[in-house]
Amino acid sequence: MLRLAVAVGPAERSQPSDRERMGEHPNLVVAQRLWDAIARADAPALRALMSEKTVWRMPGNSPLAGTYLGVDAVLQFMARVGELADDLHSDLIDVFVSDRGAVLRYGIHAIRGTRSLDIEHLFMIRVDEGRITEAVFAPFDQHRYDRFFSFQ
């Protein structure tokens, strides 16, 4: 689980931090739950987080590229990622939140046959009324990502 930490000096400890006063941002909670559900491949938890009309976009030219409309299509997309990689591990690096959504920055390590891929991504989600309505992926190196997941 993502943990946010703020180091404070001894004189500052008597006053509560902004985080303690405000609590966790609701979109941070959504982002954490999303990341955990993906890591566990927990389809019911993913369904609960997404709007029925959610739209997920994966850019590029690989077999994974496209626009996925609705929860079922998103779950099929996730299954397809698992089919194309022999091994895939993701590490969450940062989460940035706003009142409109969140951006998750993460790294993946994937193996497919004799090929491997180590690359960072941005995963941008729009959240309305506590549910994900849109997601857009942005690999830092689209060409390498496409080449890895393509059959060439």
MOBEL-V509934 format. One record per backbone hydrogen bond with DSSP energy under -0.5 kcal/mol. CO is the residue of the C=O (numbers start at 0). NH is the residue of the N-H. E is the energy in kcal/mol with one decimal. If there is no record, write none. Layout:
BEGIN
CO|NH|E ; CO|NH|E
END
This chain:
BEGIN
8|11|-1.1 ; 8|12|-0.6 ; 9|12|-0.8 ; 11|14|-1.3 ; 16|20|-2.4 ; 17|21|-2.7 ; 18|22|-2.4 ; 24|27|-1.0 ; 24|28|-1.7 ; 25|29|-1.9 ; 26|30|-2.2 ; 27|31|-2.6 ; 28|32|-2.5 ; 29|33|-2.6 ; 30|34|-2.5 ; 31|35|-2.5 ; 32|36|-2.5 ; 33|37|-2.5 ; 34|38|-2.4 ; 35|39|-1.8 ; 36|40|-0.6 ; 36|41|-2.6 ; 37|40|-1.0 ; 40|42|-1.2 ; 41|45|-2.4 ; 42|46|-2.8 ; 43|47|-1.9 ; 44|48|-1.2 ; 45|49|-1.3 ; 48|131|-3.2 ; 50|53|-1.9 ; 51|70|-0.7 ; 53|69|-3.5 ; 54|134|-2.4 ; 55|67|-3.4 ; 56|58|-0.5 ; 56|136|-2.3 ; 57|65|-2.8 ; 61|64|-1.5 ; 65|57|-2.8 ; 66|68|-0.6 ; 67|55|-2.5 ; 67|69|-0.6 ; 69|73|-1.9 ; 70|74|-2.5 ; 71|75|-2.1 ; 72|76|-2.2 ; 73|77|-2.3 ; 74|78|-2.0 ; 75|79|-2.2 ; 76|80|-2.0 ; 77|81|-1.7 ; 78|82|-1.7 ; 79|83|-2.0 ; 80|84|-1.2 ; 86|110|-2.7 ; 88|108|-2.8 ; 90|106|-2.5 ; 93|104|-2.7 ; 95|102|-2.9 ; 99|126|-2.4 ; 100|97|-2.5 ; 101|124|-3.1 ; 102|95|-2.7 ; 102|104|-0.5 ; 103|105|-0.5 ; 103|122|-2.4 ; 104|92|-3.0 ; 104|93|-1.8 ; 105|120|-3.0 ; 106|90|-2.7 ; 107|118|-1.8 ; 108|88|-2.7 ; 109|116|-2.4 ; 110|85|-2.1 ; 110|86|-1.7 ; 111|114|-2.3 ; 114|111|-2.6 ; 116|109|-2.4 ; 118|107|-2.9 ; 119|139|-2.9 ; 120|105|-1.9 ; 121|123|-0.5 ; 121|137|-2.4 ; 122|103|-2.6 ; 122|124|-0.5 ; 123|135|-2.4 ; 124|101|-2.1 ; 125|132|-2.3 ; 125|133|-1.1 ; 127|130|-1.8 ; 130|127|-2.7 ; 130|132|-0.5 ; 131|50|-2.7 ; 132|54|-1.6 ; 133|125|-2.8 ; 134|56|-2.7 ; 135|123|-2.9 ; 136|58|-0.6 ; 137|121|-1.5 ; 140|144|-2.2 ; 141|145|-2.9 ; 142|146|-2.5 ; 143|147|-2.2 ; 144|148|-2.1 ; 145|149|-1.0
END
